[in-house]
C-alpha cells in the first residue's frame, strides 16, 4: 500500500560505499529522484524522547507523492555519537483517496521504527496493506471539545477553500496533537490530504506546512491555552465538528387526527335551543360582513418560494476554486523549499483551473517564482551534477538532463527573464548528457607502434604492439590482483574498441570470454576463439617478449596509425583498460570544462573538482607521472608533477610570459587580462585552458589526456 524509506546513521548504507547518515532500507519500486528528495530532508529531531511527525507533498519525475514522516533520536550510532532516524511512508494520489486523514494514519500505524540494527535491506511487499490500530471516531470532534470547550473549534483549521494556513501553539503531547489535527482534517473529507503539517516547527521550520505546531508568527495563530475563552466558529464545518452531522434535519409535519365525537350530557337539547338561535344570527351577520369585505379586497394567495438546486456548472466552478486554493498552498510550500520548477508548474495548473481566482494572487506569487527561478534551479541541478560519484551514475545524470529540459520548457512558458542564470540553465542539460556519456575505468596509457601482416584486402590480418618493460609490469600487476595463479586460471571478459577519446561509454561492442593464466615464466591473457581461428586478442608477458597481438578476420590489422583500447572485466565487476596509441595527433584530449576544476580559497590551489577526480585518477602512465598545468607552461619542468596546481606556479608562469618576446609569445592583451584575473584571485580563469598531461621522469611533456577549457 505504501513505499517506505528509512534513513539513519550506519556503517554501511544500502548503496555501496555509503556510510554515516544514509538510506539503510527502502522499497526498490521507489524512484531514485524521490529517494534523493527524502534523503535531503535529513533527521530533524534531537530530543531523546518523543517523535516529530510531518506530512508533505513532493514532486518527483512529474508525479506528486504524499509523504508521511516520523523522526526520532534514539541511542548511539556505530561511532558512539547520538543517532537519529527518519522513517518515511510514501503514498500515491490513488492510495490517499481510500485512506484516513494523514494525522490519524500517523497515530494509528504500527510499523514506525525507532532504530535500525540490521544489515541494509531492499524492502518487499509494497502492496501489503498497512496494519492500523483501532481509533475512536473522528466525528464529532471530542478531543477539541475536551480541550477547547466545544468540538466546533476544530473548524478553526479549515475554510471553504480547504485547510487554512495557521500556526498552533501550546498544543499537547504529540499523539494528542495528532488527534486534534485528525479531527480537523476529517472535516475536509477526501481533501484532507491537502493539509500538510508538522508537529514541531522548532526542528522542521514552518515553511511549506499548512498546519504548523509551534509557529508563532507570519500566519494566524491558534493558542490552545486560551481556546476555551475564544468564541466558537459558525457554519457547516463547525456544526459537523460539534454534532457529527453535515446538515440540519427538517422536521416532517405531523398528520392531523380526526376529532372523536363528544358524548352529549342528558337533557341538553332543550336548554341549548335559544343559544343555537343566537349563534345562527351572529353567523348570518358575520357572513354578510365577510361578503362585503371580500368583494372590496381579495388578498393574493400566499407566495411559495422554491429554492432550486444549483446548476452543475456552478458546482463545478466552486470545486475548481477549491482545487485552485489547495494548489496555491502547494505553491507556497514549494517556494519555501526553493523548488521553483514545481512551484511554477503548480501555479500554471492553478491558472488553468480557475483564471479569475488565480488573478487575485498573481501579484504575490508570479514575481516570487520568476525572480529566483533560474538561479535556484541552476544551483540545485549543479550541486547534484557535480557531486562526487556523478560520473559513475549515468542514470542519475540523464535524469538531471531531463529535469533541466523540463525547467527550460516551464520557464519559457512562464516568461522567466533570460539573464546570465538562464544561460547557465540551458547549458546544464548538455553538461549532464556529457557526464552521462563518460565511463571511467582505470586506463593504462601506452605509446607505441603497430607491426602488421596483411595478405590482401579480404584476407585475415594480424597486428602486434610491443610493450615496454614498464608497461608490461603494470599489466602484470593487474594479472596478479585478478586472482590467477600458476595452479588456477581466471575467467573474465574482454573486448576491443576504437580509441577516439578517453573515458567514452560504449554500449554496443560485445565482450568475449577470456582466460587469465600464469606460468612460472610468463603471464597470459587470451580471448576465446572460434574453432579453426586464432584468438582475437592475446597479451603475453614474460622474459622473452612483452607483446599484444590482435587477429582480425579482414585486413583491419593493416592500420599502422590506429589507436585502440582493450577493456577487460573481471567476474568481480572490476575493469582494466589498455590504451594503445600509435597516432597521438588523432587523439584529442577530453575536455571536462572549467567546471571540472575547483579553487581552494585558503591555499590558492587549483585542483580537479570532486566529480572530475575519478576521471583524472583513472589514468596510469607507466614511465612517469601526471600533472595539471595552466596554459603556456614551459617544459621540461624539473618540479614533481602534481594534479594540484599552486598559486606560485601560476604566478611564475605569468611572470615568464610578461617578460617573454619573440615567436610563440601570446599577445600582450591576453597576458594582461590573465594577470588581471590573477589579481582578482580568479586563478582558474587566469590559467585557462588547463591541461592534464603525462610527464616523463626527465620532466618532459607527454600526451595531453584531459583539458579544462
Residue pairs with C-beta under 8 A, 6 or more apart in sequence:
1 91
1 95
1 126
1 127
1 128
1 129
1 130
2 89
2 90
2 91
2 95
2 126
2 130
3 26
3 27
3 29
3 30
3 89
3 90
3 126
4 25
4 26
4 27
4 87
4 88
4 89
4 90
4 123
4 126
5 23
5 25
5 26
5 27
5 30
5 35
5 38
5 39
5 87
5 88
5 90
6 23
6 24
6 25
6 26
6 85
6 86
6 87
6 88
6 113
6 116
7 21
7 22
7 23
7 24
7 38
7 39
7 41
7 42
7 43
7 85
7 86
7 87
7 88
8 21
8 22
8 24
8 43
8 77
8 83
8 84
8 85
8 86
8 115
8 116
9 20
9 21
9 22
9 77
9 78
9 79
9 81
9 83
9 84
10 19
10 20
10 22
10 24
10 77
10 78
10 116
10 120
11 19
11 78
12 18
12 19
12 119
12 120
13 19
13 22
13 23
13 24
13 120
14 22
14 23
14 24
14 25
14 26
14 120
14 121
14 122
15 22
15 23
17 389
21 42
21 43
21 84
22 39
23 35
23 39
23 120
24 116
24 118
24 120
24 121
25 116
25 118
25 120
25 121
25 122
25 123
26 35
26 122
26 123
27 122
27 123
27 124
27 126
28 122
28 123
29 126
30 90
31 60
31 61
31 63
32 395
32 396
32 399
33 60
33 61
33 399
33 403
34 58
34 60
34 61
34 65
34 90
36 384
37 58
37 60
38 58
38 67
38 86
38 88
38 90
41 69
41 86
41 88
42 86
43 71
43 73
43 84
43 85
43 86
44 52
44 71
44 203
44 204
45 51
45 52
45 71
45 72
45 73
45 84
45 200
45 203
46 73
46 82
46 84
46 203
47 73
48 73
48 74
48 82
50 72
50 173
50 174
51 70
51 71
51 72
51 112
51 174
52 70
52 71
52 72
52 174
52 198
52 199
52 200
52 203
52 204
53 68
53 69
53 70
53 71
53 103
53 106
53 174
53 178
53 197
53 198
53 199
54 67
54 68
54 69
54 71
54 196
54 197
54 198
54 199
54 204
54 209
55 66
55 67
55 68
55 69
55 102
55 103
55 106
55 195
55 196
55 197
55 198
56 66
56 67
56 69
56 196
56 208
56 209
56 333
57 64
57 65
57 66
57 67
57 196
57 330
57 333
58 64
58 65
58 67
59 65
59 334
59 339
59 342
59 345
61 399
62 406
63 92
64 93
65 90
65 91
65 92
66 90
66 91
66 92
66 93
66 95
66 96
66 102
66 193
67 88
67 89
67 90
67 91
68 88
68 89
68 91
68 102
68 105
68 106
69 86
69 87
69 88
69 89
70 86
70 87
70 106
70 112
71 84
71 85
71 86
71 87
71 203
72 84
72 85
72 87
72 114
73 82
73 83
73 84
73 85
74 83
74 84
74 85
74 114
74 115
75 83
75 115
76 82
76 83
77 83
83 115
85 113
85 114
85 115
85 116
87 112
87 113
89 105
89 109
89 130
91 99
96 193
97 190
99 105
99 130
100 108
100 132
100 135
100 138
100 182
101 138
101 181
101 182
101 185
101 186
101 188
101 192
101 193
101 195
102 185
102 192
102 193
102 195
102 197
103 178
103 179
103 181
103 182
103 185
103 197
104 135
104 138
104 178
104 179
104 182
104 185
104 186
105 130
105 132
106 178
107 133
107 135
107 175
107 178
107 179
107 182
108 132
108 133
108 134
108 135
109 130
109 131
109 132
109 133
110 131
110 132
110 133
111 130
111 131
136 142
137 244
138 182
138 183
138 186
139 183
139 186
139 187
139 240
139 241
139 244
140 151
140 240
140 241
140 242
140 243
140 244
141 151
141 152
141 153
141 154
141 183
141 184
141 186
141 241
141 242
142 151
142 183
143 176
143 179
143 180
143 183
144 150
144 151
144 152
144 153
144 154
144 180
144 183
144 184
144 241
145 151
145 242
147 172
147 180
147 224
147 227
148 224
148 227
148 228
148 230
149 227
149 228
149 232
150 232
150 242
151 183
151 241
151 242
151 243
152 232
152 233
152 234
152 238
152 239
152 241
152 242
153 227
153 230
153 232
153 233
153 238
153 241
154 180
154 183
154 184
154 187
154 237
154 241
155 184
155 187
155 233
155 235
155 237
155 238
155 240
155 241
156 164
156 166
156 184
156 222
156 233
157 163
157 164
157 166
157 181
157 184
157 185
157 195
157 211
157 222
158 164
158 184
158 187
158 188
158 237
160 322
161 321
161 322
161 325
161 326
162 188
162 191
162 194
162 195
162 322
162 325
162 326
162 329
163 184
163 185
163 188
163 191
163 194
163 195
163 196
163 210
163 211
163 326
163 329
164 210
164 220
165 210
165 211
165 219
165 220
165 329
165 332
166 210
166 211
166 212
166 219
166 220
166 221
166 222
167 201
167 206
167 212
167 214
167 215
167 216
167 217
167 218
167 219
167 220
167 221
167 222
168 177
168 211
168 212
168 213
168 214
168 215
168 221
168 222
168 224
169 213
169 214
169 215
169 216
169 221
169 222
169 223
169 224
169 225
170 223
170 224
170 225
171 177
171 180
171 213
171 224
172 180
172 224
174 199
177 199
177 213
178 199
181 195
181 197
181 211
183 241
184 195
184 211
184 241
185 192
185 195
186 192
187 237
187 240
187 241
188 194
188 195
191 322
191 326
194 210
194 326
194 329
194 330
195 210
195 211
196 208
196 209
196 210
196 211
196 329
196 333
197 209
197 210
197 211
197 212
197 213
198 204
198 205
198 206
198 209
198 211
198 212
198 213
198 214
199 213
200 213
200 214
201 209
201 212
201 213
201 214
201 215
202 214
206 212
206 214
206 215
206 218
206 219
207 333
207 336
207 337
208 332
208 333
208 334
208 336
208 337
209 333
210 329
210 333
212 219
215 221
232 238
232 242
236 246
236 247
239 245
239 246
239 247
239 248
240 246
317 354
320 353
320 354
320 357
321 354
321 357
323 353
323 354
324 350
324 353
324 354
324 357
324 358
325 357
327 346
327 347
327 349
327 350
327 353
328 350
328 358
328 361
328 365
330 346
331 343
331 346
331 347
331 350
331 365
331 369
334 340
334 342
334 343
334 346
335 343
335 365
335 368
335 369
338 372
338 376
338 380
339 380
340 369
340 372
340 373
340 376
340 377
341 373
341 377
341 403
341 406
341 407
341 410
341 411
343 369
344 369
344 373
344 410
344 411
344 414
345 410
347 358
347 365
347 366
347 369
347 414
348 410
348 413
348 414
350 357
350 358
351 358
366 414
369 414
370 414
370 415
370 416
370 417
373 411
373 414
373 416
374 411
374 416
374 417
374 419
374 421
374 422
374 424
374 425
375 421
377 407
377 411
377 425
378 421
378 424
378 425
378 428
381 400
381 403
381 404
381 407
381 425
381 428
381 432
382 428
382 595
384 390
384 396
384 400
385 397
385 400
385 428
385 431
385 432
385 435
385 611
386 595
386 609
386 610
386 611
387 610
387 611
388 610
388 611
388 613
389 611
389 614
390 396
390 397
390 435
390 611
391 397
391 435
391 438
391 440
391 611
391 612
391 614
391 615
392 440
392 614
394 436
394 437
394 438
394 505
395 436
397 432
397 433
397 435
397 436
398 432
398 433
398 436
400 428
400 429
400 432
401 428
401 429
401 430
401 432
401 433
401 436
404 425
404 428
404 429
404 432
405 429
407 425
408 425
408 426
408 429
411 422
411 425
416 422
431 593
431 595
435 611
436 505
437 504
437 505
438 503
438 504
438 505
438 615
439 503
439 504
439 505
439 506
440 503
440 614
440 615
440 618
441 503
441 567
441 575
441 576
441 577
441 618
442 575
442 576
442 577
442 618
442 620
443 502
443 503
443 565
443 577
443 578
443 579
443 618
443 619
443 620
444 471
444 474
444 475
444 576
444 577
444 578
444 579
444 620
444 622
445 579
445 581
445 619
445 620
445 621
445 622
445 694
445 703
445 705
446 465
446 467
446 468
446 471
446 578
446 579
446 580
446 581
446 622
447 581
447 582
447 584
447 702
447 703
448 465
448 466
448 467
448 468
448 580
448 581
448 582
449 465
449 466
449 560
449 582
450 463
450 464
450 465
450 557
450 559
450 560
450 561
450 562
450 582
451 463
451 464
451 465
451 466
452 461
452 462
452 463
452 464
452 557
452 558
452 559
452 560
453 461
453 462
453 557
454 461
454 555
454 557
454 558
455 461
456 555
457 555
458 554
458 555
459 554
459 555
460 534
460 551
460 552
460 553
460 554
461 551
461 552
461 554
461 555
461 556
461 557
461 558
462 534
462 549
462 550
462 551
462 552
462 557
463 549
463 550
463 552
463 556
463 557
463 558
463 559
463 562
464 547
464 548
464 549
464 550
465 547
465 548
465 549
465 550
465 580
465 582
466 545
466 546
466 547
467 475
467 541
467 546
467 547
467 548
468 546
468 622
468 623
469 546
470 622
470 623
471 546
471 622
472 541
472 546
473 622
474 620
474 622
475 523
475 525
475 539
475 541
475 578
476 523
476 541
478 568
478 576
479 516
479 518
479 523
479 525
479 541
482 490
482 492
482 516
482 570
483 490
483 570
484 490
484 516
484 517
484 518
484 523
485 518
486 518
486 519
486 520
489 515
489 516
489 517
489 518
490 515
490 516
490 517
490 570
490 571
491 513
491 514
491 515
491 516
491 571
492 513
492 514
492 515
492 516
492 525
492 568
492 569
492 570
492 571
493 511
493 512
493 513
493 514
493 568
493 569
494 511
494 512
494 513
494 514
494 525
494 527
494 537
494 566
494 567
494 568
494 569
495 509
495 510
495 511
495 512
495 566
495 567
496 509
496 536
496 537
496 550
496 564
496 565
496 566
497 506
497 509
497 564
497 565
497 566
497 567
498 562
498 563
498 564
498 565
499 563
499 564
499 565
499 579
499 580
499 581
499 587
500 563
500 586
500 587
501 587
501 588
501 590
502 579
502 587
502 589
502 590
502 619
502 705
502 706
503 590
503 615
503 618
511 569
512 527
512 528
512 536
513 527
513 528
514 525
514 526
514 527
514 528
514 537
514 568
515 524
515 525
515 526
515 528
516 523
516 524
516 525
517 523
517 524
517 526
518 524
521 542
521 543
522 540
522 541
522 542
522 543
522 544
523 540
523 541
523 542
524 538
524 539
524 540
524 541
525 537
525 538
525 539
525 568
526 535
526 537
526 538
526 539
527 535
527 536
527 537
527 538
528 535
529 535
529 536
529 551
533 551
533 553
534 551
535 551
536 550
536 551
536 552
537 548
537 549
537 550
537 551
537 566
538 547
538 548
538 549
538 550
538 551
539 547
539 548
539 549
539 566
539 578
540 546
540 547
540 549
548 566
548 578
548 580
550 557
550 564
551 557
560 582
561 582
561 583
561 586
562 582
562 583
563 579
563 580
563 581
563 582
563 583
563 586
563 587
564 579
564 580
565 577
565 578
565 579
565 580
566 577
566 578
566 580
567 575
567 576
567 577
568 575
568 576
568 577
568 578
569 575
570 576
581 587
581 703
584 703
587 703
589 691
589 692
589 704
589 705
589 706
589 707
590 615
590 705
590 706
590 707
591 706
591 707
591 708
591 709
592 612
592 615
592 706
592 707
592 708
593 708
593 709
594 684
594 685
594 688
594 690
594 708
594 709
595 609
596 608
596 609
596 611
596 612
596 615
596 706
596 708
597 606
597 607
597 608
597 609
597 612
597 684
597 690
597 708
598 606
598 607
598 608
598 609
598 610
599 605
599 606
599 683
599 684
600 606
600 607
601 681
603 646
603 647
604 646
604 647
604 681
604 683
605 644
605 645
605 646
605 647
606 628
606 644
606 645
606 650
606 683
606 684
606 687
606 690
607 628
607 643
607 644
607 645
608 615
608 616
608 628
608 643
615 706
616 626
616 628
616 643
616 692
616 706
617 643
619 626
619 692
619 694
619 705
621 694
621 695
621 702
623 696
623 697
624 641
624 694
624 695
624 696
624 697
624 702
625 640
625 641
625 694
625 695
626 641
626 643
626 692
626 693
626 694
626 695
626 705
627 637
627 641
627 642
627 643
627 692
627 693
627 695
628 642
628 643
628 644
628 645
628 690
628 691
628 692
629 637
629 645
629 649
629 690
629 691
629 693
630 645
630 649
630 650
630 653
630 686
630 687
630 688
630 690
631 687
631 688
631 689
631 690
631 691
632 653
632 657
632 666
633 649
633 653
634 653
634 656
635 695
635 699
635 700
635 701
636 698
636 699
636 700
636 701
637 695
637 699
637 701
638 699
639 649
639 699
641 695
643 692
645 687
645 690
647 683
650 678
650 683
650 686
650 687
651 678
653 687
654 671
654 674
654 675
654 678
654 686
657 665
657 666
657 671
657 674
658 671
658 675
674 686
674 687
675 686
677 683
677 685
677 686
678 686
684 690
688 708
688 709
689 707
689 708
689 709
690 707
690 708
690 709
691 704
691 706
691 707
691 708
692 704
692 705
692 706
692 707
692 708
693 701
693 702
693 703
693 704
693 705
694 701
694 702
694 703
694 705
695 701
695 702
696 702
